[in-house]
Amino acid sequence: MSNENFASNLFSEVAEEQQQLVAGGKSIYDNLNTNYYADLTAFSFKAASGPGGSVVTQEFAEQEIDTSAYKTFELNPYYYPY
């Protein structure tokens, strides 16, 4: 049995879509992305005076956290059947 006959018989038992996959007719687009952003602001102030009088205290704090993640997977992203 020649190599051509063997390959021909092999592919006759496989579906057309599977043949395209083996022959390189498929493409895959796989993308993964994550983001992390943190912003922390803090402010503190103190003041004092003399014998038993005057005190000022001020505090300020802010925290912002932003996270995101996504995944995209496409088989044949550029394949448009006719």
GROMACS elastic network, one bead per residue, 0.5 to 0.9 nm:
[ bonds ]
;  ai    aj funct       b0    kb
    1     4     6  0.83059   500
    1     5     6  0.63825   500
    1     6     6  0.67089   500
    2     5     6  0.53427   500
    2     6     6  0.63377   500
    2     7     6  0.87803   500
    3     6     6  0.50974   500
    3     7     6  0.61828   500
    3     8     6  0.85300   500
    4     7     6  0.52259   500
    4     8     6  0.60595   500
    4     9     6  0.86211   500
    5     8     6  0.50094   500
    5     9     6  0.60959   500
    5    10     6  0.84506   500
    6     9     6  0.52556   500
    6    10     6  0.60876   500
    6    11     6  0.87698   500
    7    10     6  0.50018   500
    7    11     6  0.62697   500
    7    12     6  0.86444   500
    8    11     6  0.54298   500
    8    12     6  0.62505   500
    9    12     6  0.51909   500
    9    13     6  0.69289   500
   10    13     6  0.59378   500
   10    14     6  0.71948   500
   11    14     6  0.51877   500
   11    15     6  0.79502   500
   11    16     6  0.85957   500
   11    19     6  0.67292   500
   12    15     6  0.77796   500
   12    16     6  0.89084   500
   14    17     6  0.83070   500
   14    18     6  0.62498   500
   14    19     6  0.63460   500
   15    18     6  0.52426   500
   15    19     6  0.62451   500
   15    20     6  0.88224   500
   16    20     6  0.63242   500
   16    21     6  0.87629   500
   17    20     6  0.51377   500
   17    21     6  0.64046   500
   17    22     6  0.88528   500
   17    25     6  0.86257   500
   17    26     6  0.89195   500
   18    21     6  0.50391   500
   18    22     6  0.63136   500
   18    23     6  0.85211   500
   19    22     6  0.51702   500
   19    23     6  0.59573   500
   19    24     6  0.84772   500
   19    25     6  0.81613   500
   20    24     6  0.59666   500
   20    26     6  0.65295   500
   21    24     6  0.52175   500
   21    25     6  0.53251   500
   21    26     6  0.53222   500
   21    27     6  0.85589   500
   22    25     6  0.74025   500
   22    26     6  0.84803   500
   23    26     6  0.83322   500
   24    27     6  0.77236   500
   25    76     6  0.86862   500
   26    75     6  0.71544   500
   26    76     6  0.56401   500
   26    79     6  0.81925   500
   27    74     6  0.83858   500
   27    75     6  0.59992   500
   27    77     6  0.70698   500
   27    78     6  0.79030   500
   27    79     6  0.83019   500
   28    73     6  0.73817   500
   28    74     6  0.58182   500
   28    76     6  0.57293   500
   28    77     6  0.69275   500
   29    72     6  0.75749   500
   29    73     6  0.56575   500
   29    74     6  0.50429   500
   29    75     6  0.64490   500
   29    76     6  0.74593   500
   29    77     6  0.65323   500
   30    71     6  0.76000   500
   30    72     6  0.57436   500
   30    74     6  0.64731   500
   30    75     6  0.86213   500
   31    70     6  0.82582   500
   31    71     6  0.56870   500
   31    72     6  0.50959   500
   31    73     6  0.64405   500
   32    69     6  0.77386   500
   32    70     6  0.60535   500
   32    72     6  0.65006   500
   32    73     6  0.86607   500
   33    68     6  0.83262   500
   33    69     6  0.56784   500
   33    70     6  0.55919   500
   33    71     6  0.65014   500
   33    72     6  0.89597   500
   34    67     6  0.75956   500
   34    68     6  0.57629   500
   34    70     6  0.66159   500
   34    71     6  0.88609   500
   35    66     6  0.78701   500
   35    67     6  0.54935   500
   35    68     6  0.52505   500
   35    69     6  0.63160   500
   36    65     6  0.75280   500
   36    66     6  0.59379   500
   36    68     6  0.68160   500
   36    69     6  0.89170   500
   37    64     6  0.80528   500
   37    65     6  0.57420   500
   37    66     6  0.51153   500
   37    67     6  0.63705   500
   38    63     6  0.74048   500
   38    64     6  0.56874   500
   38    66     6  0.63941   500
   38    67     6  0.85768   500
   39    62     6  0.79822   500
   39    63     6  0.57690   500
   39    64     6  0.51074   500
   39    65     6  0.64596   500
   39    66     6  0.88400   500
   40    61     6  0.75461   500
   40    62     6  0.57611   500
   40    64     6  0.64110   500
   40    65     6  0.85254   500
   41    60     6  0.79315   500
   41    61     6  0.56450   500
   41    62     6  0.50925   500
   41    63     6  0.64238   500
   41    64     6  0.88545   500
   42    59     6  0.76987   500
   42    60     6  0.56727   500
   42    62     6  0.64191   500
   42    63     6  0.85699   500
   43    58     6  0.79696   500
   43    59     6  0.56592   500
   43    61     6  0.62923   500
   44    57     6  0.77129   500
   44    58     6  0.57600   500
   44    60     6  0.63011   500
   44    61     6  0.85099   500
   45    56     6  0.78621   500
   45    57     6  0.57450   500
   45    58     6  0.50743   500
   45    59     6  0.63993   500
   45    60     6  0.89866   500
   46    55     6  0.75588   500
   46    56     6  0.56217   500
   46    58     6  0.64908   500
   46    59     6  0.87814   500
   47    54     6  0.79713   500
   47    55     6  0.56869   500
   47    57     6  0.65359   500
   48    53     6  0.79297   500
   48    54     6  0.57037   500
   48    56     6  0.64578   500
   48    57     6  0.88105   500
   49    52     6  0.78867   500
   49    53     6  0.60689   500
   49    54     6  0.50431   500
   49    55     6  0.64830   500
   50    53     6  0.58294   500
   50    54     6  0.71450   500
   51    54     6  0.87728   500
   73    77     6  0.89445   500
   74    77     6  0.55280   500
   75    78     6  0.87068   500
   75    79     6  0.86612   500
   76    79     6  0.50604   500
   76    80     6  0.84658   500
   77    80     6  0.84870   500
